[in-house]
Amino acid sequence: MKKIKLAVAAIAVSGLLASCQYQVLQVTNNPIGTKSGKATLKPFQKDADFTYKKAAENGKISKIGSATFTMKSFVIWGTITTEVTGE
């Protein structure tokens, strides 16, 4: 019975720590457009470039209309994504 309580407590604690998401949306005076570009940082990634500039380059965008910065965390494993839209 003690092992079951310990297992339930461990699952509850990991569930509380598991899903955190933080998101920021920024809008400029430029049109939102149809193009979209993303830059993502994953754990243990060599190239840690997740800037607005890199996301715009990936989507071939010259004028950024809106930008979204999302950070997701799963206990110790997390990702950071920057997504831009524009023309």
Order of alpha helices (4+ residues) and beta strands (2+ residues): alpha-beta-beta-alpha-beta-beta
